[in-house]
Amino acid sequence: AVAPIGAAATVTTTSILLGEKTSARVVNKSIDTATKFWWQQQRRCLSNATKDTTVKKASTDAHISLAEAAAPSAPETAVAATKDVVPRQSFVQWYEHHLQERPVPTKMVTGSILWSLGDVVAQVVPYMADKDENKPEFHYDFPRTGRAAFFGFAIHAPASHLHFNFLEWMTVKGGFSGLSIPVFKTVMEQFVYWSWISNSMYHGAMELMQGHSIPQAVTKIEDVLWETQKAQWAFWIPIQLLNFQFIPVRHQLNVVLLTSIVWTALLSAWYPPKPQGDETEHDSSKPVVQTE
């Protein structure tokens, strides 16, 4: 049987509509599938990027940790550098350290140097101060300087160390204070014992080191000691009053030795040596000088 034309048209229209719906569904499904695939790719990219960032950060942190472990921190480096580098000291600090740690050897070396310098002044200044055009040619007496250096090193410095500390001990025991301290020390030193001992030691030691006998050394002391004492009192009493008042005990000997250089130059210029034929003068020109 043949279907009516209207029915055929209806079937055809229905088929077309069904085909369009099916096509729309397919298209929509494809779009959904593509969208889901795109989002999955984006998630994977983000995940991979996050993983790379984490790995890179972990690697960087590891490198930093290794670098910090290998290299000490700035404070530690500064401390290590401070330990390795010995701080520089001035001469005064260096000398003060040795004077505190080894007082007697330090004073012995100092005494040797300054007594030598004092003898150089005593020999050179009189010749330079002599204006006589016919004066003899200058000949420096090296053995004399050697004797002065030995006396300052082995005799005067150790004895003076004991003297100044003994004076300090007597001052503390006596309960002196204020201006009575320098007055007491000066009187004891200049009039009671030390000036007589030190001047006698000097004259006697120089005589013996020149090869003279003990009786000759005693005679020498008797001849020059009183004149030496009078010269000492005129110059050294004001010096020692200031020394005992303002200078620490450990430096008082150095003040005496340094002042002796000036004293040597003054006396040598005021009382130049007599001609070399006069043996007594050669020995008596310097004794008055080194009086402390």
C-alpha positions in Angstrom: 0.0 0.0 0.0 1.1 3.4 -0.7 1.3 5.9 2.1 -0.4 9.1 1.8 1.5 12.1 0.8 0.9 13.9 4.1 2.1 11.0 6.1 5.3 10.8 4.0 5.9 14.5 4.6 5.4 14.0 8.3 7.9 11.1 8.4 10.4 13.1 6.5 10.1 16.1 8.7 10.4 13.9 11.8 13.5 12.2 10.4 15.1 15.5 9.7 14.3 16.8 13.2 15.7 13.7 14.7 18.8 14.0 12.5 19.4 17.6 13.6 19.0 16.7 17.3 21.4 13.8 16.9 23.9 16.1 15.2 23.5 18.7 17.9 24.1 16.0 20.5 27.2 14.9 18.8 28.5 18.4 18.4 27.8 19.1 22.1 29.4 15.9 23.1 32.5 16.8 21.1 32.7 20.2 22.6 32.4 18.8 26.1 35.1 16.2 25.3 37.4 18.9 23.9 36.7 21.2 26.9 37.4 18.4 29.4 40.6 17.5 27.5 41.8 21.1 27.5 41.1 21.5 31.2 43.0 18.2 31.9 46.0 19.6 29.9 45.9 22.8 31.8 45.8 21.0 35.1 48.7 18.8 34.1 50.7 21.9 33.0 49.9 23.6 36.3 50.8 20.5 38.2 54.1 20.0 36.3 55.0 23.7 36.8 54.3 23.4 40.5 56.4 20.3 40.7 59.3 22.1 38.8 59.1 25.1 41.1 59.1 22.9 44.2 62.1 20.9 42.8 63.9 24.1 41.9 63.2 25.6 45.3 64.4 22.5 47.0 67.5 22.4 44.9 68.2 26.1 45.6 67.6 25.5 49.4 70.0 22.6 49.3 72.7 24.6 47.6 72.2 27.4 50.1 72.4 25.0 53.0 75.6 23.4 51.5 77.1 26.9 51.0 76.3 27.9 54.6 77.7 24.7 55.9 80.9 25.1 53.9 81.4 28.8 54.7 81.2 30.1 58.3 79.0 33.0 59.1 80.2 36.6 59.1 80.6 36.8 62.9 82.4 33.5 63.0 84.7 34.7 60.2 85.4 37.9 62.1 86.2 36.0 65.3 88.5 33.6 63.4 90.2 36.5 61.7 90.6 38.2 65.1 92.2 35.1 66.6 94.5 34.7 63.6 95.7 38.3 63.5 97.8 39.4 66.5 96.8 42.9 67.5 99.6 45.4 66.9 101.1 47.1 69.9 102.8 50.4 70.3 106.3 50.4 71.7 105.0 51.8 75.0 102.5 48.9 75.3 105.1 46.4 74.4 107.6 47.8 76.9 104.9 48.1 79.6 104.0 44.4 79.1 107.6 43.3 79.5 108.1 45.6 82.5 105.1 44.0 84.2 106.1 40.4 83.3 109.9 40.6 83.6 110.7 43.7 85.6 114.4 43.0 86.4 115.6 41.8 83.0 113.7 44.7 81.3 115.3 47.2 83.6 118.7 45.6 83.1 118.5 46.0 79.3 117.1 49.5 79.7 119.9 50.4 82.1 122.6 49.1 79.8 121.3 51.1 76.8 120.8 54.4 78.8 124.1 54.1 80.6 125.8 53.6 77.3 124.1 56.6 75.8 125.0 58.7 78.9 128.7 57.8 78.4 128.5 58.7 74.7 127.2 62.1 75.7 129.9 62.5 78.4 132.6 61.8 75.8 131.3 63.7 72.8 129.7 66.8 74.3 132.9 68.1 76.0 134.9 67.8 72.8 132.2 69.5 70.8 131.9 72.3 73.5 135.6 72.9 73.4 136.1 75.9 71.2 139.9 75.7 71.3 141.2 75.5 67.7 144.3 73.6 68.9 142.4 70.9 70.7 143.7 67.4 70.0 142.0 65.0 67.6 139.0 63.2 69.1 139.4 59.5 70.0 136.3 57.8 71.2 136.9 55.5 74.2 134.9 52.4 73.4 136.1 50.3 76.4 134.8 53.1 78.7 131.3 52.9 77.1 131.5 49.1 77.5 132.2 49.5 81.2 129.3 51.9 81.6 127.0 49.4 79.7 128.1 46.5 81.9 127.6 48.6 85.1 124.1 49.7 84.1 123.2 46.1 83.1 124.7 44.0 85.9 125.0 46.2 88.9 123.0 49.4 88.8 119.7 48.2 87.4 119.2 45.2 89.7 120.3 47.2 92.8 118.1 50.1 91.8 115.1 47.8 91.4 115.5 46.6 94.9 116.1 50.2 96.2 112.9 51.6 94.7 110.7 48.7 95.8 112.3 48.9 99.3 111.5 52.6 99.5 107.9 51.8 98.5 107.7 49.2 101.2 109.0 51.5 103.9 106.5 54.2 102.8 103.6 51.8 103.0 104.7 50.4 106.4 105.2 54.0 107.7 101.7 55.0 106.7 102.8 58.0 104.8 100.3 59.8 102.5 100.1 62.9 100.3 103.1 65.1 100.0 104.8 63.3 102.8 105.5 60.3 100.5 107.9 62.1 98.1 109.5 64.0 101.0 110.1 60.8 103.0 111.5 58.9 99.9 113.8 61.7 98.9 115.3 62.1 102.4 115.8 58.4 102.7 117.4 58.1 99.3 119.6 61.2 99.2 120.8 61.5 102.8 120.3 58.1 104.6 121.6 55.3 102.4 121.1 55.1 98.6 123.0 58.0 97.2 126.1 57.0 99.2 125.8 53.4 98.1 125.1 54.1 94.4 127.9 56.6 94.0 130.4 54.3 95.9 129.3 51.4 93.7 129.9 53.4 90.5 133.4 54.8 91.4 134.5 51.4 92.9 133.2 49.3 89.9 134.8 51.6 87.3 138.2 51.4 89.1 138.0 47.7 89.3 137.0 47.3 85.7 139.9 49.4 84.6 142.2 46.9 86.3 142.9 48.7 89.5 143.2 47.0 92.8 140.6 47.1 95.6 142.7 49.5 97.8 143.0 51.8 94.8 139.2 51.6 94.3 138.7 52.5 98.0 141.0 55.5 97.6 139.2 56.7 94.6 135.8 56.6 96.5 137.3 58.5 99.3 138.7 61.2 97.0 135.6 61.9 94.9 132.5 60.8 97.0 131.9 64.0 98.9 132.1 66.2 95.8 129.8 63.8 94.0 127.3 64.0 96.9 127.2 67.8 96.8 126.6 67.8 93.1 123.9 65.2 93.4 122.0 67.0 96.1 122.0 70.2 94.1 120.5 68.5 91.0 118.7 65.4 92.1 116.7 66.4 95.1 114.1 68.4 93.1 114.1 65.8 90.3 113.4 63.0 92.8 110.7 65.0 94.6 108.8 65.2 91.3 109.7 61.6 90.4 108.4 60.1 93.6 105.2 62.3 93.5 104.0 61.6 90.0 105.7 58.5 88.5 104.8 54.9 89.3 107.4 52.8 91.1 108.1 50.6 88.1 109.1 53.7 86.0 111.1 55.7 88.5 114.4 54.1 87.6 113.8 55.0 83.9 113.2 58.6 84.9 116.5 58.7 86.7 118.3 57.2 83.7 116.8 59.5 81.2 117.4 62.5 83.4 121.0 61.4 83.8 121.6 61.8 80.1 120.7 65.5 80.3 122.7 65.8 83.5 125.7 64.2 81.8 125.5 66.6 78.9 125.3 69.7 81.2 128.1 68.7 83.5 130.3 67.6 80.7 129.9 70.9 78.9 130.4 72.9 82.1 133.4 70.9 83.3 135.2 69.6 80.2 138.0 67.0 80.7 141.6 68.1 81.3 144.3 67.1 78.9 144.7 63.3 78.7 147.9 63.4 80.5 146.1 64.0 83.8 144.8 60.6 84.7 142.8 61.7 87.8 140.6 63.9 85.7 139.6 61.3 83.2 138.0 59.3 85.9 136.5 62.2 87.8 134.7 63.9 84.9 132.0 61.3 84.7 131.5 60.1 88.3 129.7 63.3 89.2 127.4 62.7 86.3 125.9 59.3 86.9 124.9 59.9 90.5 121.6 58.0 91.0 
